[in-house]
Amino acid sequence: MQVEVEREDDGRWIAEVPAIPGAMAYGASKAEAVARVEALVLRVLADKIEHGEEAPGIDRVFTVAA
């Protein structure tokens, strides 16, 4: 999934994953913002899977042996 990063006027960094509505996180550094949004997206995807909802991008992560 693509992460978009931007520096705010106040110096903070914001990272967003457009494929997951509302997945945004701030950080004091670019790396911190990215790490936070990645963790958030993983939690959102795990929650979707647990509730039987479609989780974008997950179908390419796991394969089931026949």
Summary of the structure (lengths in Angstrom):
residues: 66
radius of gyration: 13.9
end to end distance: 27.3
largest distance: 53.0
contacts: 156
relative contact order: 0.17
helix: 36%
strand: 18%
